[in-house]
Amino acid sequence: MSGFIELTDKVAELVLAALVWVVAIVLSFGALYGLASVVMWFATGMEVA
């Protein structure tokens, strides 16, 4: 039974690590997208002005 508990602990660690990676990737993509949209907004604003 103790082996089963150890296995579930390992699985839980892997799942947590995967969630952390997914959140980090999503946040970095969101930051890149936000930065790109701000740059585009400035570029179009300069063109209009």
N, C-alpha and C positions, 0 to 999 in steps of 0.2 A: 504494500500500500504506500510506503514511503517513496518508492520509486515513482509511482504515479504522481504524487504530490510534487516531486522534483521536476518531473516532465511538464506538469502544468505551469510551474514557476518559470521554466525555460520558455515555454510558449508565450506566457504573459509578458516576459521580457522582450521577446521578439516582436510581439504585437505592439508594445509600447514604443520600441525603437522605430518600427515602421511608421507608426502614427506621428512620431516626432519628425521623421524625415519628410513625410507628406506635408505636414504643417509648414516646415521650413521651406520646402520647394514652392508651395502655394504662396507663402508670404513673399519670397524672393521674386516670383513671377509677378505678383501683384505690385510690388515696389517698382520693378522694371516697367510694367505697363503704365503705372502712374507717372513715372519719370518721363516716359516716351510721350504720353498724352500732354503733359505740361510743356515739354519741348515743342510739340506740334502746335499747341495753343499759342506759345510765344512766337513761333515762326509765322503762323497765320495772322497773328496780331500785328507783327512787324510788316507783313505784306499789305494788310489793310491800311495801316498807317503810312 
